[in-house]
Amino acid sequence: MATQTESSTDMGVGLALALGAVAAIGAILMFIGAPDMTAAWGFAAAMIFSALAVVGIHIYWD
């Protein structure tokens, strides 16, 4: 019987870590600029880059 193994590439993991770091910076920016327009941009950055981190894992998953 053949078994299938799943492994991720270094590029996928590195891309997810880099985008996750940018998303974390966006979340910190959202927290710091709470009552201002800066919070909205921080929220947008956190949502976009966290979604891209998930997409990066799925694209580069072998």
C-alpha positions in Angstrom: 0.0 0.0 0.0 1.2 3.4 -0.8 1.1 6.1 1.8 1.0 9.8 1.2 3.0 12.1 3.3 2.4 15.8 3.6 5.2 18.3 4.0 5.5 22.0 3.7 8.3 23.8 1.8 10.6 26.2 3.5 9.2 28.9 1.2 5.7 28.4 2.4 6.6 28.5 6.1 8.9 31.5 5.6 6.2 33.4 3.7 3.6 32.7 6.4 6.0 33.8 9.1 6.9 37.0 7.3 3.2 37.9 6.6 2.2 36.9 10.1 4.8 39.3 11.5 3.4 42.1 9.3 -0.1 41.2 10.5 1.1 41.4 14.1 2.6 44.8 13.5 -0.8 45.9 12.0 -2.6 44.6 15.2 -0.2 46.5 17.4 -0.8 49.6 15.3 -4.5 49.1 15.7 -4.1 48.9 19.5 -1.8 52.0 19.7 -4.0 54.2 17.5 -7.3 53.2 19.1 -9.5 56.2 18.8 -8.0 57.5 15.5 -7.9 56.6 11.8 -4.6 54.8 12.5 -6.6 52.0 14.2 -8.6 51.5 11.0 -5.4 51.2 8.9 -3.9 48.8 11.4 -7.0 46.7 11.4 -6.9 46.6 7.5 -3.3 45.6 7.5 -3.8 42.9 10.1 -6.7 41.4 8.2 -5.1 41.5 4.8 -1.7 40.2 5.8 -3.2 37.4 8.0 -5.3 36.3 5.1 -2.3 36.3 2.8 -0.3 34.3 5.3 -3.0 31.6 5.2 -3.1 31.7 1.4 0.7 31.4 1.3 0.6 28.2 3.3 -2.0 26.7 1.1 -0.2 27.7 -2.2 3.2 26.2 -1.2 1.9 23.1 0.6 3.2 20.0 -1.1 
